[in-house]
Amino acid sequence: MSIRTLRDDGHAPCTHVAGLIHEHLDDIDRRMAELAATRDAVRALADRAATTDPAA
């Protein structure tokens, strides 16, 4: 049975399921931080490319 099924059926998730939820949240937070870092790096490259003279 999935976490969502338990929730949708009105059952309170057990401690194990609550732990899985927190693991998923931690994974999402980690991936969001990685994406933010990637976005910042790409933005810096775009800024540098905008100010670089292609003839140089």
C-alpha positions in Angstrom: 0.0 0.0 0.0 1.4 3.4 -0.9 1.7 6.5 1.4 -0.9 8.3 -0.7 -3.3 5.4 -0.5 -3.0 5.3 3.3 -3.6 9.0 3.5 -6.5 9.0 1.1 -8.1 6.2 3.1 -7.9 8.4 6.2 -5.3 6.3 8.0 -2.6 7.9 9.9 0.8 6.8 8.6 3.0 4.7 10.8 6.4 5.9 12.0 8.1 4.0 9.1 5.9 5.8 6.6 6.6 9.1 8.3 10.3 8.4 8.0 9.9 7.7 4.3 8.1 11.0 3.9 11.0 12.8 5.5 13.5 11.0 3.4 11.6 12.1 0.3 11.5 15.6 1.5 15.2 15.6 2.2 15.8 14.2 -1.3 13.7 16.9 -2.9 15.5 19.6 -0.9 18.9 18.3 -2.0 17.8 18.2 -5.7 16.4 21.7 -5.5 19.7 22.9 -4.0 21.6 21.2 -6.9 19.3 22.7 -9.5 19.7 26.2 -7.9 23.4 25.8 -8.0 23.2 24.7 -11.7 20.9 27.7 -12.5 23.4 30.1 -10.9 26.3 28.6 -12.8 24.4 28.8 -16.1 23.3 32.3 -15.3 27.0 33.3 -14.7 28.0 31.7 -18.0 25.2 33.7 -19.8 26.3 36.9 -18.2 29.9 36.3 -19.1 28.9 35.4 -22.7 26.9 38.6 -23.0 30.0 40.7 -22.2 32.6 38.7 -24.1 33.7 40.1 -27.4 33.6 37.2 -29.9 36.4 38.8 -31.9 38.8 38.6 -28.9 
